């Protein structure tokens, strides 16, 4: 089992920034993927970003089209934590943001991930 705890959500004005964190605990292995998805009211869950690491210093990062150039994903392997720095936030970024963990390669599809966090609310006011 893997437990994921998200933090960092909140209310911010358009153009502002937030940094989300997701700490993983439990049966985490060295080779794994962590990602972020979001879901706005009445909409389907949307891929935001993912970061994969298979050892060494090489990371593979993926971003959804709607957040490219504004969001940055990073991870601290020593802390089993992934971060999502969100800049230039827009009202359409308002959603519940979910952290996801996968034992194998994880990119754009939610089916690639094995565990999910409870979510953290991000609200961007205009």
Steps between C-alpha positions, in 0.01 A plus 500: 500500500603855431359803676500841335447826684452819301540851633538855376163568348304816570352817361709724278433787263545461128864543405617370835690186593460196719717200571341165564679221681431130511680275745499126439547242772473126525621261232676752281774365280783680330349465157163666477288774355317779673248722338235765545149499365219744559124497487275802479129483584305332223813407306705187454829446675777667302870421482719783627855374534714197578858422583667164455829387641681171439813560701801723453451864414261467207143617540223497244240772532163529331252786490147548382455752220303738718778539756816486289725795565319590823533193724819324603520157655791383712576232753716436802576129504651511847167626632280302260333827419387656175432870454293693252588867467212681336566846360281743307191334635172550320142460619471194277769333712247479781454133589578230749855387437582134556839344546558157347767233541592223264750214529569515129520768235222751549408774258168636378251230585354458846497123445880495517496587870448269792424731791329834543492772763188659640546821306560864585281787388647778288281803438609784275294817519473745213 
